[in-house]
Amino acid sequence: MTDKWFLKPAKSIDQADLDSARSHQLQLTKPPGSLGQLEDIAISFCGWQKSLTPSCKQVQIAVFAADHGVCAQGVSAFPQQVTAQMVHNFTNGGAAISVLAKQLDAEFQVINLGLVSEIDDTDGLINTPLMAGTNDFTQHSAMSREILLAALTAGAKQLNNTAHLFIGGDMGIGNTSSASAIYSVLLKQPPELTVGPGTGVDKKGLARKRKAIYQALNRHGEQMKTPLDVLQRVGGLEIAGLVGAYIACAQTGVPILVDGFITTAAALLACQINPSVRAWMMFSHKSAEPAHTLALESLEAQPLLDLQMRLGEGSGAAIATPLIISALTLHNNMATFGGAGVSES
């Protein structure tokens, strides 16, 4: 990949394919629009797959994991060692996303881009750490530009280009602080509106998170002129990996189902780095984290679910995937008025 591979436009979507899908929906034995968002899902997949009978049988779930130096500021309710413990839980099949991936018969990997703790190779783990967690962004840039570009490329390389749907997940103690900082810069909102409870910090922990983000904004504000600057200064390795994966999906023609608070920060960055990526995204659910609503509005995104989830890992997207499968099954298998001998009037 060249250094600027992430600026290459996304794969084009043919308007004729979308028009054919809409026409087909109007012929199905139901009142127009009566299946709501399920109709929009099916139409989008027809455009993405250039087919009037789209499929969602091959789902890829990739969870990117890394640690965050800002944890030194007391922003999390859990110690950083939990990131590595959760990676073990993912690969051993005990985490929520592991259970859901098995339910979906999805391809499932965990990618270590930079844990503080060393972790042994095991099945299902792609062990490619770029550094031992990011730097504390209240004191330094989270990472160098060289590491940032490596993380973007590492994310892109995880894509299975035969997948019908890509779900990115995240794991990293402290990553809600990173995502909140990203939202504060890109959405031009103060930390009071972008910082939420994350893993469940108390009022004092919430105050520390806000203070840390204010410190980061004061330290790096003048240097954060582009989305790449923001990602380098206050981002996370796993967030950068997600950004790279999302851009590669759109360039290759693999639809993206975005999960929650952390992954939407990555989606927002990806769309600002390469606006053509947005056309390949669908948003699974509305997170309980307060700033997620602001981000969805900025992206003009209508989430499929609102279950007050805030687990991350890709879990909300995995929960929403059966809805997509149902939408495509209805689109592909319902009778048409002509075929069923039913009058449209």
C-alpha positions, 0 to 999 in steps of 0.5 A, spaced: 500 500 500 502 507 498 502 512 504 496 515 501 492 509 500 486 511 504 485 517 500 483 512 494 475 513 493 470 508 495 467 503 490 462 506 486 454 504 487 450 504 481 444 508 482 440 503 477 441 497 482 438 502 487 432 504 483 431 496 481 431 494 488 426 500 490 421 498 484 422 490 486 420 493 493 414 496 490 411 489 487 412 485 493 405 483 497 405 489 502 403 496 502 409 500 500 413 502 506 410 498 511 416 494 513 420 501 514 427 500 515 427 493 513 426 496 506 432 501 506 436 495 508 435 491 503 435 496 497 442 498 500 444 491 500 442 491 493 446 497 491 452 494 495 452 487 492 449 489 485 444 484 485 437 484 486 437 478 491 443 480 496 446 475 501 448 476 508 451 469 509 458 471 510 459 476 516 466 478 518 467 480 525 474 483 527 475 486 534 481 491 535 485 491 541 490 496 544 491 500 551 491 507 552 496 511 556 491 516 558 489 511 563 495 514 568 490 520 569 485 515 573 480 515 567 477 508 568 474 504 573 478 498 571 486 497 570 489 496 564 491 489 565 483 488 563 485 489 556 489 483 555 484 479 560 479 480 555 483 478 549 484 472 552 476 472 554 475 473 546 479 468 544 476 463 549 469 464 547 467 467 553 465 474 551 459 477 549 461 478 542 465 471 542 458 468 543 454 472 538 459 471 533 458 463 534 451 464 533 452 468 527 457 463 524 461 469 523 469 469 521 472 472 528 478 475 529 482 479 535 487 483 533 492 486 538 495 492 535 498 495 542 497 492 549 501 494 555 501 486 557 505 481 553 500 476 550 501 469 547 499 467 540 493 463 540 488 461 535 483 467 533 488 472 535 492 476 530 498 478 534 501 485 531 503 490 536 505 496 534 507 499 541 506 498 548 499 502 548 499 509 546 502 515 550 498 519 555 495 524 550 495 529 556 502 530 556 504 527 549 501 525 542 498 519 543 502 516 537 507 518 532 505 519 524 509 513 522 505 508 528 499 512 525 500 510 518 502 503 520 495 502 524 491 504 519 494 499 514 494 494 519 487 495 520 486 495 512 489 488 512 484 484 516 479 485 511 476 479 508 474 482 501 469 476 500 465 478 506 458 480 505 458 484 511 464 487 516 463 488 523 469 492 527 469 491 534 474 495 540 477 493 546 481 497 550 481 500 557 481 508 557 478 508 549 472 512 551 476 517 553 480 517 547 473 517 543 470 523 547 476 527 545 475 525 538 468 527 538 470 534 542 475 536 536 471 533 530 464 535 533 466 542 536 463 540 543 466 541 550 468 535 554 461 536 558 457 533 552 462 528 550 464 524 556 460 519 559 461 513 564 464 509 559 466 502 564 462 505 569 466 511 573 463 514 579 463 522 579 470 523 581 472 519 575 468 522 570 471 529 572 478 526 571 476 524 564 473 531 563 479 534 566 484 529 561 480 531 555 481 539 557 488 538 558 489 534 551 485 539 547 489 545 550 496 541 549 494 539 542 489 544 539 493 548 534 496 541 532 489 538 530 488 541 523 486 535 520 482 528 522 489 524 521 492 529 526 486 528 531 487 521 530 495 521 531 494 526 537 488 523 541 486 517 538 488 509 540 491 504 536 485 500 535 481 506 533 486 507 528 485 500 526 478 500 525 479 507 521 483 503 516 479 497 516 473 501 514 476 505 509 478 498 506 471 496 506 469 501 502 474 501 497 473 494 496 466 494 496 464 490 503 458 493 507 460 496 514 455 495 520 458 500 525 457 498 532 457 503 538 461 509 541 468 507 540 467 504 533 462 510 531 468 515 533 472 511 528 467 511 523 467 519 523 474 519 522 474 515 516 468 519 513 472 525 514 479 522 512 475 519 505 468 522 505 466 517 500 466 511 505 460 514 508 456 510 502 458 503 505 456 504 512 450 502 516 449 504 523 447 498 528 444 501 534 444 508 539 449 507 544 447 509 552 453 514 551 451 521 551 455 523 545 453 518 541 447 521 539 451 527 536 455 523 532 450 519 529 446 526 527 453 529 524 453 522 520 446 523 518 445 516 521 439 512 523 441 506 527 437 500 527 436 499 534 436 503 541 437 498 546 441 502 551 447 498 550 454 500 551 458 494 551 462 495 545 466 489 542 462 489 536 456 487 540 451 491 538 452 490 531 452 483 532 445 483 535 443 487 529 445 483 524 439 478 524 435 484 522 439 485 516 438 477 514 431 478 515 430 484 511 434 480 505 430 474 506 423 478 506 426 482 499 428 475 496 423 471 498 416 475 498 411 474 493 410 479 488 403 482 486 403 479 479 406 472 482 401 471 487 395 473 483 393 479 488 391 485 486 395 492 488 388 496 488 
